[in-house]
Amino acid sequence: MISVLLFLSSFISTFILSFRHAPIFAFVLYQMIYFFNPQNRWWGSLVPDLGYSFFSVAFMAVILLINWPEAQKNKLTQLPSFRWLYIFVAIYSAVYIWSSFPSYHIDALIPLVKSAIIMSIAFKLCNSPKALDYMLYGYAAGAAYLGYYIFQVGRNSGDRVEGVGMVDSPDANGVAAALAPAAVVCLFYFWRNNLIKHKIPFIIAGAFIVNALALINSRGAMLGLAAGGAYFMWRLFFAPIQRKNQKLTVVLITFAGLASLIYVADKSTIERIYSISQESEVDETRETGATRMVFWVAAMDMAKDHPLGLGRGGFEMNAPLYIPSYVNTGRSRNRAVHSSWFEALSEAGYLGLFALIMIVISSFLMTKKCKKLLTAPELLDDYFKVICIESMLITFVVTMSFLNRMRAEIFVWCILFVACAYNVYYLRKLHLNSEHTEKHVEG
């Protein structure tokens, strides 16, 4: 019943706030529905079946039209990362023509196209730094709910948690990848807020998220969060502009984080983390974490024969032809490649891989430009908000390097967050400076 109340209250409040407070709440509604995923929860029968995902997207479109005079100031054509995203979608669309499984490929293509459209609408609705905050709040709140739901379910498949995912992330690893960047969001807002009453929600949210990651036991997500979290803390500690006692705060947060991790981590979690360093060599008698390196080599060999890619499912179908026969791959030789980079290479060829890499590179270049304009002491919070978004992207990029998540919603969300920060902190500031210069010249 708590889940039902949380869902209905989130649905109604974000719907109302989209009209009364800020249009970006229409996207927050979409975020809530994504994580609550009522159609696939045990409590889904207790709420009206309204086709919530479709409703939220249609609602975003309506809000966009209502706020079009302001929304049209946000220019999609000025976003390098989105240009590369559209190129990637175009390449992936073209692969349909020669894909190994056209019907299977189209099942992956349609959600990718929808995601690009939805993120474009969301970008148009984000018109201020506060709107960017609301988007990050929505992500953290949705992830916290999922963490709470996982806490209720517990491990139901050995040392993992299964059957608790979202539409595009049904498996345990996909869920962990979606949750990991949200832990960085909680870390940032815990640091940014000075009052205890403002810190508490992020302490609770962070606790549920980290506990869920421990229960899921995804090594890729653990590595991603370690990389993104360490980067964020490193930037806080060595920041050129510091709050009072900032370095001491970083040290205390680090110790508190490690202590909480020790508290939530059980024997299986510790063994899972320990296995990352132990499984560095391929074992021909059994499948290990290192076996995926064989899959990556197989993907490169496959790309030599099929440079334009084979579409979704192409690697799985042809894997037995490229994986050495003496390598143990578990129950099946038709395995996934277990890396988004090699997933792109095998499905969309060299062009698709290049476009995916450029999406990420251009995003980091965009955050770099933002940070250059946010060096004043009074802009410290905004500076570290950009660092937070950068850390989230690092978290997901590292995680997706060990999982097939190149089409993941949260990956595109991270790209969206970067684009919105680039718009409100860089493009709009340049526009204002240009207008000021023109007025000065006219005067």
C-alpha positions as CSV (number, residue, x, y, z in Angstrom):
1,M,0.0,0.0,0.0
2,I,2.9,2.4,0.7
3,S,4.0,1.9,-3.0
4,V,0.6,2.8,-4.2
5,L,0.4,5.9,-2.1
6,L,3.9,7.0,-3.2
7,F,3.1,6.4,-6.8
8,L,-0.3,8.2,-6.8
9,S,1.1,11.2,-4.7
10,S,4.1,11.5,-7.1
11,F,1.8,11.3,-10.2
12,I,-0.7,13.9,-8.9
13,S,1.9,16.3,-7.5
14,T,4.1,16.4,-10.6
15,F,1.1,16.7,-12.8
16,I,-0.1,19.8,-10.8
17,L,3.4,21.3,-10.5
18,S,3.9,21.1,-14.2
19,F,1.2,23.8,-14.6
20,R,1.6,25.8,-11.4
21,H,5.4,25.8,-10.8
22,A,7.7,24.7,-13.6
23,P,7.1,22.8,-16.9
24,I,10.1,20.5,-16.2
25,F,7.9,18.7,-13.7
26,A,6.3,17.0,-16.7
27,F,9.7,15.2,-17.2
28,V,9.9,14.5,-13.5
29,L,6.5,12.7,-13.9
30,Y,8.1,10.6,-16.7
31,Q,11.0,9.8,-14.4
32,M,8.7,8.7,-11.6
33,I,6.7,6.4,-13.9
34,Y,9.9,4.9,-15.3
35,F,11.1,3.8,-11.9
36,F,7.7,2.9,-10.4
37,N,6.9,0.9,-13.5
38,P,3.4,0.1,-12.2
39,Q,2.5,-2.4,-14.9
40,N,5.2,-4.8,-13.7
41,R,4.8,-4.4,-9.9
42,W,2.8,-6.6,-7.7
43,W,0.7,-3.6,-6.7
44,G,0.1,-2.5,-10.3
45,S,-3.5,-3.9,-10.2
46,L,-4.3,-1.5,-7.4
47,V,-4.0,1.6,-9.6
48,P,-5.9,2.5,-12.8
49,D,-4.3,1.1,-15.9
50,L,-3.9,4.3,-17.9
51,G,-0.9,3.5,-20.1
52,Y,1.3,5.7,-17.8
53,S,4.4,5.9,-20.0
54,F,2.4,7.0,-23.1
55,F,0.4,9.4,-20.9
56,S,3.6,11.0,-19.5
57,V,5.2,11.5,-22.9
58,A,2.0,12.9,-24.4
59,F,1.7,15.2,-21.3
60,M,5.3,16.4,-21.9
61,A,4.4,17.3,-25.5
62,V,1.3,19.3,-24.3
63,I,3.4,21.1,-21.7
64,L,6.0,21.9,-24.4
65,L,3.3,23.4,-26.6
66,I,1.9,25.5,-23.8
67,N,5.4,26.8,-22.9
68,W,6.7,27.1,-26.5
69,P,7.6,30.8,-26.5
70,E,10.2,30.1,-23.7
71,A,11.0,26.5,-24.8
72,Q,12.1,27.6,-28.3
73,K,15.0,29.5,-26.7
74,N,16.6,26.1,-26.0
75,K,18.3,25.2,-29.3
76,L,18.9,21.5,-29.9
77,T,21.1,22.4,-32.8
78,Q,23.6,23.9,-30.4
79,L,24.2,20.7,-28.5
80,P,27.2,18.7,-29.8
81,S,26.2,15.6,-27.8
82,F,22.7,15.6,-29.2
83,R,23.9,15.9,-32.7
84,W,26.0,12.8,-32.2
85,L,23.0,11.1,-30.6
86,Y,20.9,11.8,-33.6
87,I,23.7,10.5,-35.9
88,F,23.9,7.3,-33.8
89,V,20.1,6.8,-34.1
90,A,20.3,7.3,-37.8
91,I,23.2,4.8,-38.1
92,Y,21.3,2.3,-36.0
93,S,18.2,2.8,-38.1
94,A,20.1,2.2,-41.3
95,V,21.5,-1.1,-39.9
96,Y,17.9,-2.5,-40.0
97,I,18.3,-2.9,-43.8
98,W,21.0,-5.6,-43.4
99,S,20.5,-6.7,-39.8
100,S,20.5,-10.5,-39.0
101,F,17.2,-10.3,-37.2
102,P,15.1,-7.4,-38.7
103,S,12.2,-7.9,-36.3
104,Y,14.4,-8.2,-33.3
105,H,16.4,-5.1,-34.4
106,I,13.3,-3.0,-34.8
107,D,12.2,-3.9,-31.3
108,A,15.4,-2.2,-30.1
109,L,15.3,0.6,-32.6
110,I,11.8,1.9,-31.8
111,P,12.6,2.6,-28.1
112,L,15.9,4.2,-29.1
113,V,14.1,6.6,-31.4
114,K,11.4,7.3,-28.8
115,S,14.1,8.0,-26.2
116,A,15.9,10.5,-28.4
117,I,12.6,12.3,-29.0
118,I,11.6,12.3,-25.3
119,M,15.0,13.6,-24.2
120,S,14.7,16.4,-26.9
121,I,11.4,17.4,-25.4
122,A,12.8,17.3,-21.9
123,F,15.7,19.5,-22.9
124,K,13.3,22.1,-24.3
125,L,11.5,22.2,-20.9
126,C,14.6,22.8,-18.9
127,N,15.1,26.6,-18.8
128,S,16.9,27.3,-15.6
129,P,19.4,25.9,-13.1
130,K,16.5,25.3,-10.7
131,A,14.8,23.2,-13.4
132,L,18.0,21.1,-13.7
133,D,17.8,20.6,-9.9
134,Y,14.3,19.3,-10.3
135,M,15.4,16.8,-12.9
136,L,18.1,15.5,-10.6
137,Y,15.7,15.4,-7.7
138,G,13.3,13.3,-9.8
139,Y,16.1,10.9,-10.7
140,A,17.2,10.5,-7.1
141,A,13.6,10.1,-5.8
142,G,12.8,7.5,-8.4
143,A,16.0,5.6,-7.7
144,A,15.3,5.8,-4.0
145,Y,11.9,4.3,-4.5
146,L,13.4,1.4,-6.5
147,G,16.0,0.9,-3.7
148,Y,13.1,0.8,-1.2
149,Y,11.3,-1.8,-3.4
150,I,14.4,-3.9,-3.7
151,F,14.8,-3.7,0.1
152,Q,11.3,-5.1,0.5
153,V,11.8,-7.9,-2.1
154,G,15.3,-8.9,-0.9
155,R,17.5,-11.4,-2.6
156,N,15.2,-13.8,-4.5
157,S,17.7,-15.5,-6.9
158,G,20.7,-16.8,-5.0
159,D,22.9,-13.8,-4.2
160,R,21.1,-11.5,-6.6
161,V,17.8,-9.7,-6.9
162,E,15.7,-10.4,-10.0
163,G,12.4,-9.3,-11.4
164,V,12.5,-5.8,-10.0
165,G,13.6,-3.9,-13.1
166,M,12.2,-1.2,-15.4
167,V,10.9,-1.6,-18.9
168,D,14.3,-1.3,-20.5
169,S,16.3,-2.8,-17.6
170,P,14.5,-6.1,-16.6
171,D,17.7,-7.9,-15.4
172,A,19.6,-7.3,-12.2
173,N,22.7,-5.8,-13.8
174,G,20.5,-3.3,-15.8
175,V,18.8,-2.2,-12.6
176,A,22.2,-1.7,-10.8
177,A,23.4,0.4,-13.8
178,A,20.4,2.6,-13.5
179,L,20.8,3.1,-9.8
180,A,24.5,3.7,-9.5
181,P,24.7,7.4,-10.9
182,A,21.8,8.3,-8.5
183,A,24.1,7.6,-5.5
184,V,26.3,10.4,-6.8
185,V,23.3,12.8,-7.0
186,C,22.6,12.0,-3.3
187,L,26.2,12.6,-2.4
188,F,26.2,16.0,-4.1
189,Y,23.0,17.3,-2.5
190,F,24.1,16.0,0.9
191,W,27.2,18.1,0.5
192,R,25.5,21.1,-1.0
193,N,22.7,21.5,1.6
194,N,23.7,23.1,4.9
195,L,20.7,22.3,7.0
196,I,20.3,18.9,8.5
197,K,16.6,18.8,7.5
198,H,17.6,19.2,3.9
199,K,20.3,16.6,4.1
200,I,18.1,13.9,5.6
201,P,16.1,13.1,2.5
202,F,19.4,12.4,0.6
203,I,20.8,10.4,3.4
204,I,17.7,8.2,3.3
205,A,17.7,8.0,-0.5
206,G,21.4,7.3,-0.7
207,A,21.0,4.5,1.9
208,F,18.3,2.7,-0.1
209,I,20.2,3.1,-3.3
210,V,23.5,1.8,-1.9
211,N,21.8,-1.1,-0.1
212,A,20.1,-2.0,-3.4
213,L,23.4,-2.1,-5.2
214,A,24.8,-4.4,-2.4
215,L,21.8,-6.7,-2.7
216,I,22.1,-6.8,-6.5
217,N,25.8,-7.6,-6.5
218,S,26.6,-6.1,-9.9
219,R,30.4,-5.8,-10.3
220,G,30.1,-3.4,-13.2
221,A,27.9,-1.0,-11.2
222,M,30.3,-1.3,-8.2
223,L,33.2,-0.3,-10.4
224,G,31.2,2.5,-12.0
225,L,30.1,4.0,-8.6
226,A,33.6,3.7,-7.3
227,A,35.0,5.6,-10.3
228,G,32.3,8.3,-10.3
229,G,32.2,8.7,-6.6
230,A,36.0,8.9,-6.3
231,Y,36.1,11.5,-9.1
232,F,33.5,13.6,-7.4
233,M,35.3,13.5,-4.0
234,W,38.6,14.2,-5.6
235,R,37.3,17.3,-7.3
236,L,35.7,18.4,-4.0
237,F,39.0,18.0,-2.1
238,F,41.2,19.7,-4.7
239,A,38.7,22.4,-5.8
240,P,40.4,25.7,-6.6
241,I,37.5,27.4,-4.7
242,Q,36.7,26.0,-1.3
243,R,34.0,26.4,1.3
244,K,35.1,26.7,4.9
245,N,36.4,23.3,6.2
246,Q,35.6,21.7,2.8
247,K,38.6,19.3,2.8
248,L,37.7,18.1,6.3
249,T,34.1,17.6,5.2
250,V,35.3,15.5,2.2
251,V,37.3,13.3,4.6
252,L,34.4,12.8,7.0
253,I,32.0,12.0,4.1
254,T,34.5,9.5,2.7
255,F,34.8,7.7,6.1
256,A,31.1,7.8,6.6
257,G,30.5,6.3,3.1
258,L,33.0,3.5,3.7
259,A,31.5,2.7,7.1
260,S,28.0,2.6,5.6
261,L,29.3,0.3,2.8
262,I,30.8,-2.1,5.3
263,Y,27.4,-2.1,7.1
264,V,25.3,-3.0,4.1
265,A,27.8,-5.3,2.4
266,D,27.5,-9.0,3.4
267,K,29.8,-11.9,2.7
268,S,28.5,-12.4,-0.9
269,T,29.0,-8.8,-1.7
270,I,32.5,-8.7,-0.4
271,E,33.3,-11.9,-2.4
272,R,31.8,-10.4,-5.5
273,I,34.0,-7.3,-5.1
274,Y,37.1,-9.4,-4.4
275,S,36.5,-11.5,-7.5
276,I,37.0,-8.4,-9.7
277,S,40.8,-8.5,-9.0
278,Q,41.0,-12.3,-8.9
279,E,39.4,-13.2,-12.2
280,S,42.0,-11.5,-14.4
281,E,42.8,-14.6,-16.5
282,V,40.5,-16.7,-18.6
283,D,39.7,-20.1,-17.1
284,E,39.1,-22.6,-19.9
285,T,37.3,-25.0,-17.6
286,R,34.6,-22.5,-16.4
287,E,33.1,-19.1,-17.2
288,T,34.6,-16.2,-15.1
289,G,34.4,-12.4,-15.3
290,A,37.5,-12.5,-17.4
291,T,35.7,-14.6,-20.1
292,R,34.0,-11.5,-21.4
293,M,37.4,-10.3,-22.7
294,V,37.2,-13.3,-25.0
295,F,33.8,-12.0,-26.1
296,W,35.3,-8.5,-26.8
297,V,38.0,-10.0,-29.0
298,A,35.3,-12.0,-30.8
299,A,33.4,-8.8,-31.4
300,M,36.5,-7.2,-33.0
301,D,37.0,-10.2,-35.2
302,M,33.3,-10.1,-36.1
303,A,33.6,-6.4,-37.0
304,K,36.4,-7.2,-39.5
305,D,33.9,-9.5,-41.4
306,H,30.9,-7.2,-40.9
307,P,32.2,-3.6,-40.6
308,L,28.6,-2.2,-40.8
309,G,27.3,-4.3,-38.0
310,L,24.8,-7.1,-37.8
311,G,22.1,-5.4,-35.8
312,R,20.6,-6.4,-32.5
313,G,21.2,-10.1,-31.8
314,G,23.9,-10.3,-34.4
315,F,26.7,-11.1,-31.9
316,E,24.6,-13.6,-30.0
317,M,23.8,-15.5,-33.2
318,N,27.3,-15.5,-34.6
319,A,29.3,-15.8,-31.3
320,P,30.0,-19.5,-31.7
321,L,31.8,-18.8,-34.9
322,Y,34.2,-16.3,-33.2
323,I,34.6,-17.6,-29.7
324,P,37.3,-20.2,-29.5
325,S,35.8,-23.7,-28.9
326,Y,38.1,-24.4,-26.0
327,V,36.7,-21.5,-23.9
328,N,34.0,-22.4,-21.5
329,T,31.1,-19.9,-21.9
330,G,28.6,-21.5,-19.5
331,R,25.3,-22.9,-20.5
332,S,25.3,-21.5,-24.0
333,R,27.7,-20.3,-26.6
334,N,25.3,-17.8,-27.9
335,R,26.3,-15.1,-25.4
336,A,26.0,-11.4,-25.1
337,V,29.2,-9.4,-25.6
338,H,29.0,-7.8,-22.1
339,S,30.2,-4.3,-23.1
340,S,28.3,-1.4,-24.6
341,W,31.3,-0.4,-26.7
342,F,31.5,-3.9,-28.3
343,E,27.8,-4.1,-28.4
344,A,27.8,-0.9,-30.6
345,L,30.6,-2.4,-32.7
346,S,28.9,-5.7,-33.3
347,E,25.4,-4.2,-33.8
348,A,26.1,-0.9,-35.6
349,G,29.6,-1.4,-36.9
350,Y,32.6,1.0,-36.8
351,L,30.4,4.0,-37.6
352,G,28.0,3.2,-34.7
353,L,30.9,2.8,-32.3
354,F,32.5,6.0,-33.4
355,A,29.2,7.9,-32.9
356,L,28.7,6.4,-29.5
357,I,32.2,7.4,-28.4
358,M,31.7,10.9,-29.7
359,I,28.4,11.3,-27.7
360,V,30.5,10.7,-24.6
361,I,33.5,12.8,-25.6
362,S,31.4,15.8,-26.7
363,S,29.5,15.5,-23.3
364,F,32.7,15.8,-21.4
365,L,33.8,18.7,-23.5
366,M,30.5,20.5,-22.8
367,T,31.0,20.1,-19.1
368,K,34.5,21.5,-19.4
369,K,33.1,24.6,-21.0
370,C,30.5,25.0,-18.3
371,K,33.2,24.7,-15.5
372,K,35.2,27.5,-17.1
373,L,32.3,29.9,-16.7
374,L,31.5,28.9,-13.1
375,T,34.8,29.7,-11.3
376,A,33.5,32.6,-9.2
377,P,33.0,31.9,-5.5
378,E,29.3,32.7,-5.6
379,L,28.9,30.1,-8.3
380,L,30.4,27.3,-6.2
381,D,27.2,25.3,-5.9
382,D,26.6,25.4,-9.7
383,Y,30.2,24.5,-10.4
384,F,29.9,21.3,-8.3
385,K,26.5,20.6,-9.8
386,V,28.3,20.3,-13.1
387,I,31.0,18.1,-11.4
388,C,28.2,15.9,-10.1
389,I,26.7,15.5,-13.5
390,E,30.1,14.7,-14.9
391,S,30.6,12.1,-12.2
392,M,27.2,10.6,-13.0
393,L,28.3,10.2,-16.6
394,I,31.6,8.7,-15.5
395,T,29.7,6.2,-13.3
396,F,27.5,5.1,-16.1
397,V,30.2,5.0,-18.7
398,V,32.4,2.7,-16.6
399,T,29.3,0.5,-15.7
400,M,28.2,0.2,-19.3
401,S,31.7,-0.9,-20.3
402,F,30.9,-4.2,-18.7
403,L,27.2,-4.4,-19.7
404,N,25.1,-4.2,-22.8
405,R,23.6,-0.8,-22.0
406,M,24.3,1.5,-25.0
407,R,20.5,2.1,-25.5
408,A,19.7,2.4,-21.7
409,E,17.4,5.2,-20.6
410,I,19.7,6.3,-17.8
411,F,22.6,6.7,-20.3
412,V,20.5,9.1,-22.4
413,W,19.4,10.8,-19.2
414,C,23.0,11.5,-18.3
415,I,23.6,12.9,-21.7
416,L,20.4,15.0,-21.2
417,F,21.6,16.3,-17.8
418,V,24.9,17.4,-19.4
419,A,23.0,19.1,-22.3
420,C,20.8,21.0,-19.9
421,A,23.8,22.2,-17.8
422,Y,25.5,23.2,-21.0
423,N,22.5,25.2,-22.0
424,V,21.7,27.0,-18.7
425,Y,25.3,27.7,-17.6
426,Y,27.1,28.2,-21.0
427,L,24.9,28.9,-24.0
428,R,22.5,31.2,-22.2
429,K,25.3,33.1,-20.5
430,L,27.0,33.5,-23.9
431,H,23.6,34.7,-25.3
432,L,23.2,37.2,-22.5
433,N,26.8,38.5,-22.9
434,S,26.2,38.9,-26.6
435,E,23.0,40.9,-26.0
436,H,24.8,43.1,-23.4
437,T,27.6,43.8,-26.0
438,E,25.1,44.7,-28.7
439,K,23.2,47.1,-26.3
440,H,26.5,48.7,-25.3
441,V,27.6,49.2,-28.9
442,E,24.2,50.7,-29.7
443,G,24.4,53.0,-26.7
